[in-house]
Amino acid sequence: MKTQKTHVVGGGLAGSEAAWQLAMRGHEVVLHEMRPVRGTAAHQGEDLAELVCSNSFRSDDHNANAVGLLHEEMRRAGSLIMRCADAHKVPAGSALAVDRNGFAQAVTEAIDSHPNITVSREEVTGLPPADWGPTILATGPLTAPHLAEAIAAETGEDALSFFDAIAPIVHFDSIDLDIAWFQSRYDKVGPGGNGKDYINCPMDRDQYEAFIDKLVVGEKAEFKEWEHVPYFDACLPIEIMAERGRETLRHGPMKPMGLTNAHKPDEKAYAVVQLRQDNALGTLYNMVGFQTKLKYGAQADVLRSIPGLENAEFARLGGLHRNTYLNSPTLLDETLRLKSRPQIRFAGQITGCEGYVESAAIGLLTGRFLAEEAAGEAPSLPPETTAFGALLNHITKGHIAYDEGMGRKSFQPMNVNFGLFPPVQIQKPADHVGRWRGKEKGAAKKLAVTSRALEDVMDWLEDGTSAQAAE
């Protein structure tokens, strides 16, 4: 039985997931996507849920990693995004990475073929009119200027922004495997992988120092006036990391730990550049953590100084684009409604979550909340002990601190992490000998958090299913 027509603005991961959740509950949904009528600074095609940065959904370990836990909760909640990601995964060690084109095409086909969803290819230039009724805005970090201005005018708040960066993609057959080798860090096997899922390019100390020298003097794309805002620390350009200290990269994306050079097993690399498979065919590899704002000429020159990439051919060079998000704890209620106009909900990265999976998860929640509200029920909030609840709690009740760079108080975006979860009490095993601390105790705490979360999320989902069946 179909219910009230609902509008969702934005066909990214969050908007697609929100539309799917509503449609699966009988709602007629109009999904508005402005591409290809209007492009963005980062998108290249017109498929829904296009991945514009990395092709990785990060760790898939739901026992020991917060984002892996979120993966599992989304699967159990009937997520379209996770279904398509699982169907198009490529080897990536313990991470879940996808063939970006296959993934986006699968989401697009699922949305286009659903009888309750109509995709409208048009730009929405202002806040939704009152006759649209309940609406979800999931326009993401690349919200078009006219709509962004309308949101700012409505909220009376300055939009905050940070940079999201695109890593270069290299043609596999241009990588010198007489220098580079295949290996996952610590030989860890992940979804669809075999423990040899990354290509590793080694550097000795002299090569690393020379690379840093070239990086810090490389010509960078000039900042426009509106671009002078803080970076998001989880997505810093490599040149910014290098400027913060010569050893920063070696302890970040270029760390050599857990890797043994197959060509020179007795020689310990000083630094390692990793590349991860980017498509199902294995013809493209992206440079892990190598987002950059270097101009293309300087960028190619710097990257080709990496051993094994001297003759690299690039399918795409790196870039940088602006992300815009709300001061959500002050503007949104606990179910992600705009306090000043409750018929509007926000979803995805514009709410101040960071990451593909987090964005889709918030889309999933907004879809569920709106469907429950339309049925005359109070939206059922996920427990704060779950990844869903921890992330939602950060967005709607997160800390607002004074930011010296911006000269005012601000709310900062965040990936899901165990620091967002309520603490859990664990006891030392009766058969454990000696002091219980360090990695062993840490692993036990993570397992306790994830076990509790999965039990609580199933109770929450079953309660919602029971209520829907009763309705």
Secondary structure, 3 states (H helix, E strand, C coil): CCCCCEEEECCCHHHHHHHHHHHCCCCCEEEEECCCCCCCCCCCCCCCCCCCCCCEEEECCCCCCHHHHHHHHHHHCCCHHHHHHHHCEECCCCEEEECHHHHHHHHHHHHHHCCCEEEEECCCCCCCCHHHCCEEECCHHHCCHHHHHHHHHHHCCCCEEEEEEECCEEEHHHCCCCCCEECCHHHCCCCCCCCCCEEEEEECHHHHHHHHHHHHHCCECCCCHHHCCCCCHHHCCHHHHHHCCCCCHHHCCCCCCCCCCCCCCCCCCCEEEEEEECCCCCCEEEECCCCCCECHHHHHHHHCCCCCCCCCCEEECCEEEEEEECCHHHHECCCCEECCEEEEEECHHHHCECCHHHHHHHHHHHHHHHHHHHCCCCCCCCCCCCHHHHHHHHHHHCCEEEECCCCEEEECCECCCHHHCCCCCCCCCCCCCCCCCHHHHHHHHHHHHHHHHHHHHHHHHHHHHHHHHHC
